[in-house]
Amino acid sequence: MNPLRCLVPALLVGAVLVPSPAPAQQSPPRDTLRLDAAVQRALDDNRQARIARRETDIAENNVSLGNAGFLPTLSGRANYSKTRSNSEQVFLSGETQSTDGATSTQSGAGADLRWTVFDGLRPFATYDRLGAERDRQAAATDEQVETLAADVIEGYYDVARQQQQLAVLREAVAISRERLRIVELRRELGSASDLEVRQARVDLNADSTEALRQAAALTNAKTRLNRLLARPDDASTRYAVASAIEVDTSLQYASTQQTALRESPARTQAREALQAARAEQRGCGPTFFPRST
């Protein structure tokens, strides 16, 4: 297992706990989406995360003495039938008798109680297997939640990057427009040629095209983030994100690596899957009884 792959979710999720510094002189607009709010919404509303939590609840409920085979089993049955018939009888005297709509009903019920007094070590192995599967499913849910949080953080900062890039390109458009205005003024004064004006206009058009492309890229990035947040397909992309990223410089690679390897959900899943397989092997093995001679 690649240690760096284990470190990425830990470092990204840790970014949620580090608040981004707000500008000192200008407060963020009301439509600014905060990172912690985005992650929380994804964990609450994302369909895959909700399904994973339901599967964890199911695995938790499966760990019981009854499913392991310690308790007796009670089964019941019931039946009910109703028939309707028409009949016609002919007597020796030639007289006939008809009966229409004759009904008859039958019903019954029963119960069956079974209890295996001793089944070797199979119930104990089954109970251990159910517990290992519960822990494995819990680890799988943790991994899916952490992956979702990492994807949201990555998507959030991708929006921030695209947002900053658009701001730079719009500034370039403003500079090119001002340059065109100055060149046109110089041409009127006789100190600039038509070629310089045309070149300035070409630069302005090029910068405007790049700004339009970047605006489309920003919209696409926000759309991808909306999907992670379980927003509808027609959700608005007219929002901004905080562009400031504060890096936690207190993190040490060695200690963070050990923490990631020790608490990695993928390693936990592998360990619990091995425990479940061993319990299954114990439960399926033959049971030997001493024979008296």
N, C-alpha and C positions, 0 to 999 in steps of 0.2 A: 504493500500500500504506500502510495506516495505521501510523505508527511506534509508536503506543501498543499496537497488537496485537502487534507484535514484542517490545515490552518486557515484556509480561505473563509469557510463559514464562521469560524470563531472570530476572525478579525472583522468581517463584515457585520456580523450581528453586534459586535462590540461598538460599532460606530453608531448604533441606535442610542446607546446610553450616553454618548458624548454629544452634548448640545452644540449646535452650530452657533458661532458668535453672531449676534445681530449688529448691524451697522450702528455706529455711535450716534450719528446725526439724523439718520433716516430709518424709520420703522418699516418693516416689510408690509406690503399691501395685504388687504384682507383676503384676497384670493390666492395667497401663497400657501402651497401644500407643504406641511412639515414632514420630515422624514419619519418621526416616531408615529405620527398619525397615519401615514401611508402604510407602514408595516403593520400597525394594529388593525387597520381596516382589512388588509389582505388576510391576516390570520383569522379574522372574524367571519369574513364573507366569501373567501375563496372556496370553490366547490371541492377541490382536491383535499384541502386541509380539513374541511368538515367531514368528508368521507373517511379520511384517515382517523379522525377522532372517534367516529362511530365504530369503526373496525376495532379500535382499542377497547371501547366499551363492550363490544361483543366478546372479544377475547377475555376480558375481565369476568364477564358473566359466565363464561364457559368453565371457569375454574371452580368446580363444585364437587362435593362428594358423590352426588348422584351421577354426574357425567363420568366420574372416575370408576363407578361400579361398586361403590361401598354400600349403597342403599338398595332396598328391594324395588322391583318394578311392578307397577300395577297397570294392567290393561283392561279395558272394558269394551263391550260390544253390545249393540242393540240393533234390532231389525223390526220392521213393520211393513206389512204388505196388505193390500186391499184389492180384491178382484170383483168384477161384475160380469154376470153371465145371463144369457137368455136360453131357455129350454122349452121344449115342446114334447109332451108325453102322449102316446096313443095307447089306449086300453083295448082289451079283447072285445069289448062291446062296441068298439068303434068310436067311443067318445075320446076327444082330445082335450088336453089341458096345457095351456101355454103360460109360461112364467117369464116376464120381462124385467130386467134390471135387478136380478137377485145378487146381493152383495155378501161377501164374506171377508173377514179380516183376520190376520195373524200377526202376533207380536211376540217378541222375546228379548231377553236381556241376560247378560252374564258378565262376570268379572274374573280376572285371572291374576293372582298375586304370586310372583316368583322372587326368590332371594337365594343367591348363591352364597352359601355360608363361607366357603373358603375357595379362593381362586388363585392360590399362590401369591406371588408378588405383583400380579398384573394390575390390580387397582392402584397400588402405590406408584408403580411406574407410570400408569396413565395420568395420575394426579400430578406427578412431577413433569410429565410431558405437557400437560395443559398449562402449568405454571410457566414453563420455559417458552411456550408459544405466546403466552400473554406478555412476557417480558420482551420477546422478540418483536411483537407487534407494537408495543410501546416504543421500542427503540426505532422501529421503522417510521412511526408517526413523528417522533422527534426529528429524524433525519429529513422527512418531507417538510416539516415546519421550518427547520433551519434552512433548507434549500429554497423554500418559498421566500423567507425573509432575505436571504442573500440575493435572490433574483430581484426582489423589490428594491433593495438598496442599490444593486447594479443598475437597474432601470431608472431609479431616481437620479443617480449621479450622471447617467447618460443624458437624461433630460437637462440636467444642469450644464453639462458640457455643450450640448447643442444650443442651449439658451445663451451661454456666453459667446459661442461662436457667432450666433445671429447678431448679438449686440455689436461684436467687432465688425461684422460685415456691414451692418447698418451705419456704423460710424465711418466706414470706408466709403459708403455711398454718399454720405453727407460731405466728406472731404472732396470726393470727385465732383459733386455738384458745385461746391464752392470754387473748386479749381476751374470748372467750366465757366462759371460766372466771371472769374478774374480774367481768364483768357479772352472771353468775349469783350470785356471792357478794354483790355489791352489792344484788341483788334480795332475797336472803335477809335482808340487813341493813336493807332498806327504803329504800335510796337509789337504786334503779334500777327502772324499770318493765318490764312484760312486752314492751312494744314494743321497748325497747332490746335485750332478750335475743333477740327474734325477728330483729331487724336484724343482730345479731352472728352469729347462726346462719346467716342468709342470706349474709353476707359469707364465712363459713367454707366454706359449700357452693360458692360461686362460686370462691373461691381453690382449693379442692380439685379442682373441675372443670378449671380452667386447668392445674393441675399434672398431671392425668391426660392432658390433650391434649398438653401439652409432653413427657410421657414417651413418648407414641406418636410424636411428631415426632422425638424423639431416637432411638427404635428404627428409624424409617424412614431417618434419616440414616446410622446405622450399617449398615443393610442395603445402602444404596447404596455405602458405602465397602467393604463386604465383596465386592460384585460387582467393583469395580475391583481388589481384591486377589486375584481369582480364587478366592475362598472358596466352598464349596458353599452352596446356597440355604438349607440348614438350619443354617448356621454360627451360633454363639452371638454374641449382641450384648451379653453381660455383660462388657464391658471399658470402660475409661476411656481418655481421651486427655489429653495434657498441655495445659493451658489457657494456659500462658504463651507469649507470642509476642515474641521479641526482634527489633526492627527494626534493620537495618544502616543506620545514619545516614551512613556514609561514601560511599554511592552518590551519584553526581552524574548528573543527568538527561542532560546533553549527552553525556558519555562513554558512559553506559549506552546511550543511543539509538544512537550510532555503532557500538558493539559489537554491538548487536542487529541493526542493518541489515546490518552486514558479515558476520555469522555466521548470518544467518537461513536455516534450511533451505529455506523457501519460495523465497527468492531464488536459492539454489543450484540448486533443482530447475528453476526457470525458465531459468537460465543453461545448465545441462547439457542441458535439452530443446532449447534453441536450437542448441547445438553438435551434438546428434544429428541435428537436422533439416538442418543445413548439411552434415554428413557424408553423410547419405542423399541429399541433392541432388547432391553431388559424385559419389557412386557410381552414381547413375542417369543422369548426363549422358552424352552421346555421346562416344566416343573417336575423335579424328581422327588420321589418319596422313598424313604428307607424300606427295604423289604426284609421281613423277619425270616430267619432260617430255623 
